[in-house]
Amino acid sequence: MTLFLCWAEKQSIAFKSKLGGAFTYLKNNEKYLRRYLEDGRLEIDNNRAERSIKPL
């Protein structure tokens, strides 16, 4: 586990705050973030794919 994810798990933040919402989002999408960090071939967004299908 990355240092950031370990740190984020140990934080106690009110869930209803905006920061709490960000931490909840991070926790819910952890597996996708992990995959991105572990596989250097993956891009952080899908803009290239969306641009390529836009003319269709």
OpenMM code with the backbone's topology and positions (N, CA, C; nanometers):
from openmm import Vec3, app, unit

residues = "MET THR LEU PHE LEU CYS TRP ALA GLU LYS GLN SER ILE ALA PHE LYS SER LYS LEU GLY GLY ALA PHE THR TYR LEU LYS ASN ASN GLU LYS TYR LEU ARG ARG TYR LEU GLU ASP GLY ARG LEU GLU ILE ASP ASN ASN ARG ALA GLU ARG SER ILE LYS PRO LEU".split()
positions = [
    Vec3(0.0849, -0.1184, 0.0000),
    Vec3(0.0000, 0.0000, 0.0000),
    Vec3(0.0886, 0.1235, 0.0000),
    Vec3(0.0498, 0.2204, -0.0757),
    Vec3(0.1310, 0.3409, -0.0829),
    Vec3(0.1240, 0.4176, 0.0486),
    Vec3(0.2225, 0.4974, 0.0707),
    Vec3(0.2293, 0.5768, 0.1939),
    Vec3(0.1077, 0.6682, 0.2070),
    Vec3(0.0647, 0.7280, 0.0966),
    Vec3(-0.0510, 0.8169, 0.1008),
    Vec3(-0.1768, 0.7436, 0.1436),
    Vec3(-0.2006, 0.6240, 0.0885),
    Vec3(-0.3205, 0.5489, 0.1238),
    Vec3(-0.3168, 0.5046, 0.2694),
    Vec3(-0.2004, 0.4681, 0.3187),
    Vec3(-0.1864, 0.4333, 0.4609),
    Vec3(-0.2196, 0.5538, 0.5477),
    Vec3(-0.1665, 0.6689, 0.5115),
    Vec3(-0.1918, 0.7901, 0.5867),
    Vec3(-0.3407, 0.8247, 0.5845),
    Vec3(-0.4025, 0.8139, 0.4682),
    Vec3(-0.5433, 0.8495, 0.4542),
    Vec3(-0.6325, 0.7607, 0.5400),
    Vec3(-0.5982, 0.6330, 0.5514),
    Vec3(-0.6778, 0.5410, 0.6329),
    Vec3(-0.6752, 0.5776, 0.7807),
    Vec3(-0.5660, 0.6358, 0.8265),
    Vec3(-0.5500, 0.6659, 0.9687),
    Vec3(-0.6134, 0.7986, 1.0099),
    Vec3(-0.6579, 0.8767, 0.9132),
    Vec3(-0.7159, 1.0068, 0.9448),
    Vec3(-0.8594, 0.9912, 0.9926),
    Vec3(-0.8970, 1.0713, 1.0909),
    Vec3(-1.0365, 1.0716, 1.1368),
    Vec3(-1.0961, 1.2072, 1.0994),
    Vec3(-1.1828, 1.2044, 1.0014),
    Vec3(-1.2410, 1.3256, 0.9461),
    Vec3(-1.3920, 1.3085, 0.9430),
    Vec3(-1.4639, 1.4161, 0.9727),
    Vec3(-1.6103, 1.4122, 0.9694),
    Vec3(-1.6560, 1.3778, 0.8275),
    Vec3(-1.7407, 1.2772, 0.8168),
    Vec3(-1.7843, 1.2306, 0.6856),
    Vec3(-1.8646, 1.3358, 0.6097),
    Vec3(-1.9339, 1.4227, 0.6821),
    Vec3(-2.0205, 1.5210, 0.6158),
    Vec3(-1.9447, 1.6420, 0.5633),
    Vec3(-1.8181, 1.6563, 0.6001),
    Vec3(-1.7401, 1.7696, 0.5504),
    Vec3(-1.6944, 1.7420, 0.4072),
    Vec3(-1.6512, 1.8466, 0.3385),
    Vec3(-1.6021, 1.8291, 0.2012),
    Vec3(-1.4772, 1.7421, 0.2004),
    Vec3(-1.3907, 1.7612, 0.2983),
    Vec3(-1.2710, 1.6784, 0.3064),
    Vec3(-1.3082, 1.5335, 0.3353),
    Vec3(-1.4075, 1.5135, 0.4197),
    Vec3(-1.4564, 1.3787, 0.4471),
    Vec3(-1.5112, 1.3132, 0.3223),
    Vec3(-1.5800, 1.3919, 0.2390),
    Vec3(-1.6302, 1.3399, 0.1121),
    Vec3(-1.5164, 1.2986, 0.0199),
    Vec3(-1.4075, 1.3771, 0.0214),
    Vec3(-1.2914, 1.3431, -0.0611),
    Vec3(-1.2265, 1.2139, -0.0133),
    Vec3(-1.2174, 1.1960, 0.1182),
    Vec3(-1.1585, 1.0737, 0.1720),
    Vec3(-1.2475, 0.9528, 0.1434),
    Vec3(-1.3785, 0.9740, 0.1492),
    Vec3(-1.4713, 0.8657, 0.1159),
    Vec3(-1.4561, 0.8263, -0.0306),
    Vec3(-1.4440, 0.9259, -0.1174),
    Vec3(-1.4234, 0.9002, -0.2595),
    Vec3(-1.2938, 0.8221, -0.2810),
    Vec3(-1.1888, 0.8628, -0.2107),
    Vec3(-1.0603, 0.7938, -0.2207),
    Vec3(-1.0740, 0.6482, -0.1782),
    Vec3(-1.1415, 0.6248, -0.0670),
    Vec3(-1.1580, 0.4888, -0.0176),
    Vec3(-1.2406, 0.4034, -0.1143),
    Vec3(-1.3468, 0.4623, -0.1704),
    Vec3(-1.4330, 0.3883, -0.2625),
    Vec3(-1.3643, 0.3561, -0.3946),
    Vec3(-1.2653, 0.4354, -0.4331),
    Vec3(-1.1970, 0.4164, -0.5615),
    Vec3(-1.0524, 0.3706, -0.5443),
    Vec3(-1.0210, 0.3186, -0.4279),
    Vec3(-0.8828, 0.2790, -0.3976),
    Vec3(-0.8285, 0.1747, -0.4952),
    Vec3(-0.9101, 0.0772, -0.5322),
    Vec3(-0.8584, -0.0291, -0.6201),
    Vec3(-0.8207, 0.0262, -0.7575),
    Vec3(-0.8964, 0.1266, -0.8047),
    Vec3(-0.8646, 0.1862, -0.9342),
    Vec3(-0.7385, 0.2718, -0.9261),
    Vec3(-0.7241, 0.3458, -0.8173),
    Vec3(-0.6038, 0.4259, -0.7967),
    Vec3(-0.4815, 0.3358, -0.7852),
    Vec3(-0.4966, 0.2260, -0.7133),
    Vec3(-0.3864, 0.1297, -0.6985),
    Vec3(-0.3421, 0.0742, -0.8336),
    Vec3(-0.4395, 0.0366, -0.9151),
    Vec3(-0.4078, -0.0180, -1.0469),
    Vec3(-0.3326, 0.0849, -1.1298),
    Vec3(-0.3777, 0.2105, -1.1247),
    Vec3(-0.3107, 0.3181, -1.1989),
    Vec3(-0.1672, 0.3355, -1.1507),
    Vec3(-0.1467, 0.3318, -1.0201),
    Vec3(-0.0126, 0.3518, -0.9652),
    Vec3(0.0805, 0.2345, -0.9937),
    Vec3(0.0258, 0.1140, -1.0013),
    Vec3(0.1083, -0.0047, -1.0217),
    Vec3(0.1418, -0.0299, -1.1687),
    Vec3(0.0575, 0.0167, -1.2607),
    Vec3(0.0781, -0.0087, -1.4033),
    Vec3(0.1069, 0.1233, -1.4741),
    Vec3(0.2308, 0.1484, -1.5058),
    Vec3(0.2725, 0.2732, -1.5667),
    Vec3(0.2178, 0.2966, -1.7060),
    Vec3(0.1586, 0.1965, -1.7673),
    Vec3(0.1018, 0.2134, -1.9013),
    Vec3(-0.0339, 0.2823, -1.8991),
    Vec3(-0.1000, 0.2825, -1.7853),
    Vec3(-0.2338, 0.3397, -1.7768),
    Vec3(-0.2288, 0.4915, -1.7674),
    Vec3(-0.3266, 0.5561, -1.8298),
    Vec3(-0.3369, 0.7016, -1.8230),
    Vec3(-0.4334, 0.7393, -1.7110),
    Vec3(-0.4148, 0.8580, -1.6549),
    Vec3(-0.4973, 0.9014, -1.5427),
    Vec3(-0.6409, 0.9332, -1.5853),
    Vec3(-0.6621, 0.9649, -1.7114),
    Vec3(-0.7971, 0.9933, -1.7589),
    Vec3(-0.8199, 0.9239, -1.8927),
    Vec3(-0.9399, 0.9361, -1.9437),
    Vec3(-0.9718, 0.8700, -2.0706),
    Vec3(-1.0008, 0.9720, -2.1800),
    Vec3(-0.9411, 1.0893, -2.1716),
    Vec3(-0.9648, 1.1933, -2.2714),
    Vec3(-0.9302, 1.1491, -2.4124),
    Vec3(-0.8205, 1.0785, -2.4283),
    Vec3(-0.7803, 1.0333, -2.5620),
    Vec3(-0.8857, 0.9405, -2.6217),
    Vec3(-0.9366, 0.8486, -2.5411),
    Vec3(-1.0395, 0.7565, -2.5901),
    Vec3(-1.1677, 0.8317, -2.6244),
    Vec3(-1.2058, 0.9260, -2.5399),
    Vec3(-1.3276, 1.0018, -2.5675),
    Vec3(-1.3143, 1.0865, -2.6938),
    Vec3(-1.1986, 1.1466, -2.7149),
    Vec3(-1.1770, 1.2262, -2.8358),
    Vec3(-1.1804, 1.1396, -2.9606),
    Vec3(-1.1310, 1.0166, -2.9492),
    Vec3(-1.1264, 0.9308, -3.0675),
    Vec3(-1.2640, 0.8831, -3.1096),
    Vec3(-1.3602, 0.8702, -3.0159),
    Vec3(-1.4942, 0.8241, -3.0531),
    Vec3(-1.5929, 0.9391, -3.0731),
    Vec3(-1.5510, 1.0614, -3.0417),
    Vec3(-1.6412, 1.1757, -3.0532),
    Vec3(-1.6930, 1.1960, -3.1961),
    Vec3(-1.6099, 1.1809, -3.2998),
    Vec3(-1.6612, 1.2004, -3.4360),
    Vec3(-1.7685, 1.0998, -3.4755),
    Vec3(-1.7734, 0.9861, -3.4074),
    Vec3(-1.8744, 0.8840, -3.4411),
    Vec3(-2.0073, 0.9296, -3.3920),
] * unit.nanometer
topology = app.Topology()
chain = topology.addChain("A")
for resn in residues:
    res = topology.addResidue(resn, chain)
    for name in ("N", "CA", "C"):
        topology.addAtom(name, app.Element.getBySymbol(name[0]), res)
